[in-house]
């Protein structure tokens, strides 16, 4: 366990989506693949 609340995770994910200009987990996966973070 990381010791952070679900609200904190939600906030982090929302900020990441905003910074990457995406709106879904699917778009996040595509962006990660495009950047070579996953294969």
C-alpha positions in Angstrom: 0.0 0.0 0.0 1.2 3.5 -0.8 -0.7 5.2 2.0 -2.5 7.7 -0.2 -6.2 8.2 -0.5 -8.4 7.3 -3.5 -9.1 11.0 -3.9 -5.3 11.7 -4.2 -5.1 9.1 -7.0 -8.1 10.6 -8.8 -6.5 14.0 -8.6 -3.2 12.8 -9.9 -4.8 11.0 -12.8 -6.9 14.0 -13.7 -3.8 16.2 -13.8 -1.9 13.7 -16.0 -4.9 13.6 -18.4 -4.9 17.4 -18.6 -1.2 17.7 -19.1 -1.2 15.0 -21.9 -4.5 16.5 -23.4 -6.2 13.1 -23.2 -9.6 12.1 -21.7 -9.6 8.3 -21.2 -7.5 5.3 -20.1 -7.5 4.1 -23.7 -5.9 7.4 -24.9 -3.4 7.1 -22.0 -2.4 3.7 -23.2 -2.0 4.9 -26.7 0.1 7.8 -25.6 2.3 5.6 -23.4 2.9 3.2 -26.3 3.7 6.2 -28.6 6.3 7.4 -26.1 7.8 3.9 -25.8 6.8 3.5 -22.2 5.1 0.2 -22.9 5.5 -2.3 -25.7 
